[in-house]
Amino acid sequence: MTMARIFSPRWLALCVGAIVTLPFLLLELINRRALDEPFPSPLFALLWVLPTALFGMGASTVSRVRRGQSARGGLVLRGALLVLFAWLWIGLLVDQLPCFRGVPNCD
């Protein structure tokens, strides 16, 4: 792999999503009450996908604005999606934080 490919916006978005999700994954693994309960894989998939999409779309939007290629309608739509993704991720995180900390009956 070349350096330009390693530092492409897609790879950076994937890495940022993983780095943001990793502390909560570790908290869940450390503070699990019962080992017989299923691991919440869909939760962590969503916690990874949302910041990945947020960072990827944000980086793409910023580069388009810098080049002057963005139409106003597209910029407003992207901004609305960025706000929606951030709101969903923060809401999901606030809802599940007691579970990550190991609080019994957190659901």
C-alpha distance (Angstrom), angle and dihedral (degrees) to the residues before:
residue distance angle dihedral
M1 . . .
T2 3.74 . .
M3 3.79 122.6 .
A4 3.81 91.8 -112.8
R5 3.79 89.6 56.1
I6 3.81 93.5 46.6
F7 3.80 92.1 52.0
S8 3.80 95.7 42.5
P9 3.82 115.9 132.0
R10 3.81 91.4 -109.6
W11 3.80 94.1 54.8
L12 3.78 91.1 44.6
A13 3.80 90.6 50.4
L14 3.81 90.7 51.1
C15 3.80 91.3 49.2
V16 3.81 94.0 46.5
G17 3.80 90.5 50.2
A18 3.80 90.9 50.8
I19 3.81 93.9 45.7
V20 3.80 92.5 49.5
T21 3.83 92.7 48.1
L22 3.81 98.4 42.3
P23 3.85 98.1 78.5
F24 3.80 91.6 53.9
L25 3.78 91.0 46.5
L26 3.80 90.0 52.9
L27 3.81 91.3 47.5
E28 3.80 89.9 52.1
L29 3.80 92.4 49.1
I30 3.79 93.4 47.5
N31 3.81 97.4 43.8
R32 3.80 101.6 41.1
R33 3.80 110.3 136.3
A34 3.78 100.9 -157.8
L35 3.76 126.0 23.6
D36 3.79 92.0 -153.5
E37 3.81 93.2 66.0
P38 3.80 114.8 94.9
F39 3.80 118.6 -101.6
P40 3.83 111.7 -109.7
S41 3.80 96.2 -119.3
P42 3.83 95.8 158.4
L43 3.81 89.8 54.0
F44 3.79 92.8 53.8
A45 3.78 92.1 43.0
L46 3.80 88.8 56.4
L47 3.82 91.8 43.6
W48 3.82 87.4 54.8
V49 3.82 99.1 41.2
L50 3.81 96.3 50.7
P51 3.84 98.2 56.6
T52 3.81 90.2 39.3
A53 3.80 90.7 55.4
L54 3.80 91.2 41.0
F55 3.79 93.7 53.1
G56 3.80 94.3 40.3
M57 3.77 94.3 49.1
G58 3.80 92.1 42.3
A59 3.81 92.8 51.6
S60 3.79 90.8 47.3
T61 3.79 91.9 49.0
V62 3.79 93.2 49.2
S63 3.81 92.2 49.4
R64 3.82 91.3 49.4
V65 3.79 92.0 49.6
R66 3.81 91.0 49.1
R67 3.81 90.4 52.2
G68 3.80 91.8 45.4
Q69 3.83 93.5 -123.6
S70 3.78 100.1 121.4
A71 3.77 122.2 103.8
R72 3.80 116.0 -144.5
G73 3.79 95.3 -114.6
G74 3.78 92.5 51.9
L75 3.78 91.6 47.3
V76 3.81 92.4 51.5
L77 3.82 91.3 48.1
R78 3.81 92.1 49.4
G79 3.78 90.9 47.5
A80 3.80 90.8 51.4
L81 3.81 91.0 49.8
L82 3.80 91.1 48.5
V83 3.80 90.8 52.4
L84 3.82 90.9 46.4
F85 3.83 93.1 50.2
A86 3.80 92.0 47.5
W87 3.82 91.6 47.5
L88 3.81 92.1 49.2
W89 3.80 93.1 47.7
I90 3.81 94.3 47.9
G91 3.81 92.0 45.2
L92 3.80 91.9 49.8
L93 3.77 91.6 46.8
V94 3.81 94.1 49.1
D95 3.81 90.0 48.2
Q96 3.82 94.3 50.0
L97 3.81 100.7 36.6
P98 3.82 94.3 95.5
C99 3.81 88.6 53.7
F100 3.79 91.0 51.6
R101 3.81 89.5 51.4
G102 3.80 91.1 53.0
V103 3.81 100.1 -109.8
P104 3.82 108.7 164.6
N105 3.82 116.9 -117.0
C106 3.80 92.8 11.1
D107 3.80 96.0 152.4
